[in-house]
Amino acid sequence: MLVLLILHLVAALVAPLLVRWWGPRACYPLALVPAAAFGWAVARTPAVRDGGAVVEAYHWVPQLRLELALRLTTLSWLMTLLVGGVGALVLVYCARYFAAGSAGLARFAAVLVAFAGAMLGLVLADDLLLLYVFWELTTVFSYLLIGHSAERRASRWAAAQALTVTTFGGLAMLVGFLMLGRHTGGYRWSELAGAGLPAGGYLVTAVLLVLAGALAKSAVLPFSGWLPQAMCAPTPVSAYLHAAAMVKAGVYLLGLLAPVLATAGPWRPVTVTAGLLTMLAGGWAALRQCDLKLLLAYGTVSQLGLLTVALGAGTPKAALAGTAMLLAHALFKAALFLVVGAVDHSAGTRDLRELSGLGRRAPLLAAVGTLAAASMAGLPPLVGFVAKEAVLAAFTDQPLVLAGLVAGTVLTVAYTARFVWGAFGTRPHAERTEPQPVPAAMLGPPALLAVAGLATGLAAGPTGALLRPYAALFGPVPEHLALWHGPTLALGLSVLALAGGAALFALRGPLAPVLARLRAPVGGAQGYEWLTHRFDRLAIEVTSATQRGSLPLYLGTILLVLVVVPGGAMLAAGPWRQRVPLWDTPLQLVVGVVAAVAALLAVGARRRLTAMLLVGVTGYGTAMLFVLHGAPDLALTQFLVETATIAVFVLVLRRLPERFSARPLRRSRWARRAVGAAVGLVLAGLCLVAVGARTAPSVSRAFPDLALSEGHGRNVVNVTLVDIRAWDTMGEISVLVVTATGVASLIFRRSRTGPRPRRPRPERPARRGPQRPVWLRGGPTLAERRRSIVFEVVTRLLFHTIVLFSLFLLFSGHNAPGGGFSGGLVASLALAVRYLAGGRYELAEAAPVGAGTILGAGLAVSVGTGACALLAGGSVLQSAKLDLWLPGVGDFYVVTSLFFDIGVYLIVVGLVLDILRSLGAEVDRHIEAAGKTERGLIVDPQGRRP
């Protein structure tokens, strides 16, 4: 099963290339992929015929009970046949539906194959969380397929509506899955029945959330509006997504969970009520449509309601009938959508008011369409008749439900007759339609589906025997599928429905005013549009009321909420019994008082530079507390981070006024001091409460032994970062790369990986002989008022020593204080000092490589280290010890996590270099360009004279 999913992924990746080579004909080889899934399911028929299952499971994240668990049973076997078989035929149909050179065909083919793979994963998933992953993948791919014609506003709007409705439903369903899994201790649906379900409101809430996701996916009321709007997608998309695949996901989920949840309180009332209302509303709306595709769309909504009733009822007879109707609906509805595409291709229109006489001029197309439509109307001996009669027979003991089903069936017969008459009938006083020939590749797929509907109807007994194991999950199955059960109540109701539907169609003229008047006051599209506009308006009003443009107001609001909500909860949870030692040594008290006084003074500072230095004092005070607590690694990192932060602040302060604005009056300053003190007290209290709430021993107690035995290092902090919790570090460095990209994108207008600016040559009198290199670049590049000869000389003397020291920290960090982060910060500070001493040209000479290149190289090294461990047979980011020998050095060892640390080193250097070039060199260039402009000199965007 996993191989099939991988095959779909590979096919989706190569599809654009195949389309580029062969055009639409590339759909033929791509059709082999879903056809392989169909053939695989056929081959597994003996395994599921008697209620067996085919199971595959692969561990994913065992600690979170996540696994790639796949399971093929009767219901998923049926859906696999439909997803694979209809998918293959639709791709064959696409080969002639699209013209050569059609815009976006390569992407369309790739997304359609990817959707088929996602749908296959959805029906095979045994783990509910894995099912949710595939569920959302189908949502995303359907969004892309519905919005295929992105230049049309209707396509974009319909795609967004489908995405919004199904995504919100999927999120609700995910919460329901988590609630069920939390109670039962696992997420395998095959094990939910034996685990025992919760009782009371907890179960009711979980069931309602799951139902919300299922009903939204299958366009059942109140979520029906998105499906008719999605008909702006190409016809093959409608035939696959909206007849055989995506909209079946919701009713499939109902059938999947019904053996476990059907007895839960709200399950049956919600599914039966929503299903009946959807069936009646969709059927009535279909009678008013003049577009053949929209007629089928509303008919799909109606029959999805029927499927919801059957598969949600949770009885053996209804389950058997529901699976039969699931099969029948996929066969006739996919065939009819493809027929509509052929009609549009042949006649150039889908409007039944403009079609006339097409049945006589395209008899084969008319025969295929009529055969499929007869199954939709429930005429014998087609599978639609068998399934419809089975559904009616399953509800003979529920008169109200049965009456609703009969009424819905009457509407189904009526709009089916309207479809056949509108597509292939001849109307008097109407211009005859002159069709174009229909290619065999467009006629063959719907013909095969229509014939399959006839064959499965004739073979109702064997078909029912294959579907019977699913119905047996609900109990003994007293019924079986057959073309003839004798003169039963269900047969009489079927005849009544056919007669009622024929009469309703015959009276279509006199009933036209009634059809026009009896409609919902607000359609699904209008309701969705009104709701989204209301949300937009609410967002605007809330934003205008809260976003006043005052950063102090925003921060004050956030901090006050922090004080009130968590602080209030902390006070309500008291008293606390934690012992609070004031200090271990009096030096800690001294440092703490200095940091607190600096923080209070920073609030009242008038000058920005003064405030920045006072904030730096608090950071260095924190580093001193780390030293006094015996944490040299943390202290070193804190010192370096604080120093780098001050350097960045200095760069920013150049473009800001020297003093703060006069708005912070004395009372506001005291209010800010009070808020800061309150936040500090609350956070300190929360830390104490969190530490005192521990009930299990800390996992960090095992870190020293693990660091030495598994990580082969004595520096527990560094080994934790690059080995024990390397995944955390991987996430953090990825955030650093994204941050660097964001910072630079706000300022740079040029490439960050291109050549660095070259220093200007000083003007000198021409002379013969080689010129001596300039040792100090400040002279020809900086204004005299910005130069410091001593600073320049000291910087050039110490720069290489500082870089060597950073490398020492990098390579010694596994066993001593240091590591890639600390070493990278030291190297970055060396570059910062070099820039401050000599300007942007000096920085370009010190670091001739682009910051983006360094960032990318660092991330590649870190990720590559993890990948190499995986290729070597270990787990991702697993470390190994390499014993080496060098002449003059002797025996030594290297731990592979060092290479991960090198990646961290490069990323930190690249980040700070990016900041220096963004806030430093690039701002310098802007200042120089502005100065030249003010003096009347014209410069180009690169800051050069023309």
Secondary structure as UniProt FT lines:
FT   HELIX           2..22
FT   HELIX           23..26
FT   HELIX           27..43
FT   HELIX           45..49
FT   STRAND          54..61
FT   HELIX           62..64
FT   STRAND          66..72
FT   HELIX           74..97
FT   TURN            100..101
FT   TURN            103..104
FT   HELIX           105..124
FT   HELIX           128..146
FT   TURN            150..151
FT   HELIX           153..184
FT   HELIX           189..191
FT   HELIX           192..195
FT   HELIX           201..217
FT   TURN            218..219
FT   TURN            221..222
FT   TURN            224..225
FT   HELIX           226..229
FT   HELIX           230..232
FT   HELIX           235..239
FT   HELIX           240..244
FT   HELIX           246..261
FT   TURN            262..263
FT   TURN            265..266
FT   HELIX           267..286
FT   TURN            287..288
FT   HELIX           292..312
FT   HELIX           316..347
FT   TURN            352..354
FT   HELIX           358..361
FT   HELIX           363..377
FT   TURN            380..381
FT   HELIX           383..394
FT   TURN            395..397
FT   HELIX           399..424
FT   TURN            428..429
FT   HELIX           440..458
FT   HELIX           460..471
FT   HELIX           472..474
FT   HELIX           489..506
FT   HELIX           508..517
FT   HELIX           524..546
FT   HELIX           551..572
FT   HELIX           586..604
FT   HELIX           608..628
FT   TURN            629..630
FT   HELIX           632..653
FT   TURN            654..655
FT   HELIX           666..692
FT   HELIX           699..702
FT   HELIX           703..709
FT   HELIX           716..719
FT   HELIX           720..724
FT   HELIX           726..747
FT   HELIX           778..781
FT   HELIX           784..786
FT   HELIX           789..812
FT   TURN            813..815
FT   HELIX           820..846
FT   HELIX           851..871
FT   TURN            872..873
FT   TURN            876..877
FT   STRAND          881..886
FT   TURN            887..889
FT   STRAND          890..895
FT   HELIX           897..915
FT   HELIX           916..922
FT   HELIX           923..934
FT   TURN            935..936
FT   TURN            941..942
//
